[in-house]
């Protein structure tokens, strides 16, 4: 082999290695809920609620699925009474656990 061959070989090996990537398989998309998402949470009563919006709300550590906004309501918290059938209301107890999930 000639000395000029080694740089070419090194570039070729680098190109092959850079083409190897470790990508995770795509996450399966869940079908949208039939309602605002409340029906999917009926068996989660008593589990902890975290977050405060559709982007970050979880119940029992699992992200909630909603067709619209998500509203987490603490005991005694005032809420506006405008109805939206796509909004998911997560009512919690004093410990932050789910008491009721409703649309509205």
N, C-alpha and C positions, 0 to 999 in steps of 0.2 A: 504494500500500500504506500501511496505517496503522501508526503506531509500535507498536501492540499486536500486530501480526501477526508481527514479527520474533522475539520470544521464543517464540511458538508454533511458528514455523518451525524455530528452533534446536533446540527440544525434539524435534520430529518427526525432524529429521535425526539427532540423537544417538541416538534410539531405533532408527532404521533401521541406523545404523552399528554399534551395539552388538549387533544381531542377527547380524551377519556374524562368523563364527568360522572359524578354520582348524583343523579337527580332523583328526587322522591317521586313515587307514582302520584298521579293526580288524585286529589281528594274527591270522592264521589259526592255529587251534588244531591242533597235531599230534596224531594219534591216539596213545593210550597205547601204550607198548611191549608186545610180546607176553610178555616176561619182565620181570625187574627193571630192564631197560634196558641190560644188558651186551651183548646182541646188536647194538645200535645203535652200539657203540663199537669193534667188532673192527677196523675200518679206521682207527682213531685211535691205535693203538699207536705210541709215540714222540713224540706231541704233548704239550705242556705241560698239566698239571692245575693248576687254581687253585680256591680255595675249599675248604670243608670240610663242607658240608651240602647237602641237596637244594635249599635256597633259593639257594645261591650257587656251587655247583660247576660248573666249565666244563672242557671238554677241547678244546684247540686254539681257545680263545676262544668256543666254542659251549656254551650251557647244556646240561647233561645232563638226560635225561628218565628218571625213575624212578618206579616204583609205590610206593616206600617211602623209607626212609632212604638216605642216601649216606654211605659211609665211605671216606675217603681214607687209605690206609695207606702210610706211608713205610717204607724198608728198615729192618728190625730193630725196628720199632714193635710193641709188645705189643698184641694185640687180644683181646677176649673171644670165646669160641668158641660163643656162642649163635647158632643158625642161624635165619635169617629169609629165606624165599624172595623176599620183596619188597625186601630190602636190596641195594643196588648197592655192591660193593666195588671201589674204584679203587686198584690197587697201583701205586706209582710207584718210579722209580729214584732215585738220589742227586741227580739234577738236577731232580726233580719232573716227569719225563715219564712218561706212561702205559706200564706194562709189561704189565698184565693187568686186564681188567674181568670180574668174576664176580658171580654172585648168591650170597647167603648171608648 
